[in-house]
Amino acid sequence: MGEPQLQNLHLTRVGAVATLTLDRPRALNALDAATLRELARAIRELRRDGGVRALVVTGAGDKAFSAGADIAAMAAMSAADGHAYSRLGHEVLARLEALALPWRSAAGSSWPSPAT
């Protein structure tokens, strides 16, 4: 399976381990809308790949893993665009979290719930 063509992140696989690298070091790997959409594409690829058993998420550069939301991009958004951007971020990160669930179940591990 070929790797998706992405501008702001890189997805590589070595054996059963996939590595997802956020690659916007000048912006401290902040998550703008384009990067979030690419992240969604990468997550879809990983869900389809039954051979991946572990995912490492990292950031390029030496200053930050990720600054989180791209505040500079948000400052230029209208209220409606900001709302859509916020929803996109929540949806993509929820998909990333859900990606771990089959691996947790398959490994038989018991992770504590957020309430504990």
C-alpha positions as CSV (number, residue, x, y, z in Angstrom):
1,M,0.0,0.0,0.0
2,G,1.5,3.3,-1.1
3,E,1.9,6.2,1.4
4,P,-0.6,9.1,0.9
5,Q,0.9,12.3,-0.6
6,L,1.0,14.8,2.3
7,Q,2.5,18.3,2.6
8,N,2.4,18.9,6.4
9,L,3.1,15.5,7.8
10,H,4.8,12.2,6.9
11,L,3.5,8.7,7.4
12,T,6.0,5.9,7.3
13,R,5.8,2.2,8.2
14,V,8.5,-0.2,9.4
15,G,7.1,-3.6,10.0
16,A,4.1,-3.3,12.3
17,V,5.1,0.2,13.5
18,A,3.8,3.4,11.8
19,T,5.3,6.8,12.5
20,L,3.3,9.9,11.9
21,T,5.5,13.1,11.9
22,L,3.9,16.5,12.0
23,D,6.2,18.6,9.7
24,R,5.6,22.3,10.2
25,P,8.5,23.1,12.4
26,R,8.5,26.8,11.6
27,A,5.0,27.0,13.0
28,L,5.9,24.7,15.9
29,N,3.9,21.9,14.2
30,A,0.7,23.8,14.9
31,L,-2.5,22.2,13.6
32,D,-4.0,24.3,10.9
33,A,-7.0,23.1,8.8
34,A,-4.8,21.7,6.0
35,T,-2.7,19.7,8.5
36,L,-5.9,18.4,10.2
37,R,-7.3,17.2,6.9
38,E,-4.0,15.4,6.1
39,L,-4.1,13.9,9.6
40,A,-7.6,12.6,8.9
41,R,-6.3,11.0,5.6
42,A,-3.4,9.4,7.4
43,I,-5.7,8.0,10.1
44,R,-7.9,6.5,7.4
45,E,-4.9,4.9,5.8
46,L,-3.8,3.4,9.1
47,R,-7.3,2.1,9.8
48,R,-7.3,0.2,6.5
49,D,-3.8,-1.3,7.2
50,G,-4.3,-4.5,9.2
51,G,-0.6,-4.9,9.6
52,V,0.0,-1.8,11.8
53,R,0.1,-2.6,15.5
54,A,1.7,0.5,16.9
55,L,1.6,4.2,16.0
56,V,4.2,6.8,17.0
57,V,3.2,10.4,16.7
58,T,6.0,12.9,16.7
59,G,6.9,16.4,15.5
60,A,9.6,17.6,13.2
61,G,12.2,20.2,14.5
62,D,13.8,20.6,17.9
63,K,11.5,23.1,19.6
64,A,8.1,21.5,19.9
65,F,6.1,18.4,19.4
66,S,3.0,20.5,18.5
67,A,1.8,23.9,19.6
68,G,-1.7,22.6,19.2
69,A,-4.2,24.8,17.3
70,D,-2.8,27.2,14.8
71,I,-3.6,30.5,16.5
72,A,-2.3,32.6,13.6
73,A,-4.6,30.9,11.2
74,M,-7.5,31.2,13.7
75,A,-7.0,35.0,14.0
76,A,-7.8,35.4,10.3
77,M,-11.0,33.3,10.5
78,S,-14.6,34.4,10.7
79,A,-16.7,33.1,13.6
80,A,-18.2,30.5,11.3
81,D,-14.9,29.4,9.9
82,G,-13.5,29.3,13.5
83,H,-16.4,27.1,14.5
84,A,-15.8,24.7,11.6
85,Y,-12.1,24.6,12.3
86,S,-12.8,23.7,15.9
87,R,-15.2,20.9,15.0
88,L,-12.6,19.6,12.5
89,G,-9.9,19.5,15.2
90,H,-12.2,17.7,17.6
91,E,-13.3,15.2,15.0
92,V,-9.8,14.4,13.8
93,L,-8.3,14.0,17.3
94,A,-11.3,11.8,18.3
95,R,-10.5,9.6,15.3
96,L,-6.9,9.4,16.4
97,E,-8.0,8.3,19.9
98,A,-10.4,5.8,18.5
99,L,-7.6,4.3,16.3
100,A,-6.0,3.0,19.5
101,L,-9.1,1.2,20.7
102,P,-8.7,-2.0,18.5
103,W,-5.0,-2.2,19.5
104,R,-5.8,-1.9,23.2
105,S,-8.5,-4.6,22.9
106,A,-6.3,-6.9,20.8
107,A,-3.4,-6.6,23.3
108,G,-5.8,-7.4,26.1
109,S,-4.5,-4.4,28.1
110,S,-6.6,-2.4,30.4
111,W,-6.0,1.3,30.3
112,P,-7.5,3.4,33.0
113,S,-10.5,5.5,31.9
114,P,-10.3,9.3,32.1
115,A,-12.4,9.2,35.2
116,T,-9.8,7.3,37.2
